[in-house]
Amino acid sequence: MPPIIDPHILRSLHRSELRRRILHYLYEIYPSATYLSEIARVVSSDPSNVRGALVGLGNRYNSESSLVYLGLVEEIVNNGFKYYRLTEYGKKVVEMLKDYQTYYRKFM
């Protein structure tokens, strides 16, 4: 049975290419965790924008649409350092999105 995905999650991902790129990168390294600067380097974005996509940042990235708030990514604190890892639910969402994109690509 395919996962049931909250429409708020779909809206959040459709509104931000950066959130999608971060999710896809974390999917590629799953189940490993990584740190903010590494994510920023790989997705070619500024660390403050990556932080906004992950946990929210003022008006530009509200926290209710952040990847951590939505349960797609978990923040792990270890010895004062923060790492980010895709959750099991986040993994299922990425897999569903890949199927979704493949299906709809044939209509474009």
C-alpha positions, 0 to 999 in steps of 0.5 A: 500500500502506498504511503498516505502523504499529507497535502501540506507536505506535497504543497511544501515540496512543490513550492521549494526546489531546494527542499526537493534537492535536499530530500533527494540528496539525503535519500541518496546517502540514507541511512547516513546523516550529514551536517548542514554545510555538507548539504549546502555544498552538495545541493549548491545553495547557501547554508542559511537557505538550507537551514531555512528549508530544514528547520525554518528561518523567519518569513522566507522559510516558515517552520511549519513547512520545514522538512524537520517539522513535516517529519521528513528529516530528523535533526540529530544533536551529538556532542553539540553538533547537529546532523540531519538524516532522512526519516523512514517516512521521508524515504517513502515520500521520496520514493513516491515522488520518484514514481509520481514524476516518472508517471507524469513525465509521459504526459509532458 
